[in-house]
Amino acid sequence: MGVNLARIRAVKGLTQRELAAATGISQEHIAHIESKGRNVTIGTIDALARALGVDPLDLLTPLEDDS
């Protein structure tokens, strides 16, 4: 999920800090998710997806290059 989150966030032109402000999730938590693939709750996935304007599955589905 961390790879997808970082990729989608970059495509949307958002910094981790901007995404944190939009979601109420700390920038540090977002950084941990992106870099360490930290486990997250369904609520966190939903908040991130809503802020990014994507389906939650977009965050969870591995890219073909990631297999």
Secondary structure, DSSP 8 states (H G I E B T S, - for coil): -HHHHHHHHHHTT--HHHHHHHHT--HHHHHHHHHH-----HHHHHHHHHHHTS-HHHHHS--GGG-
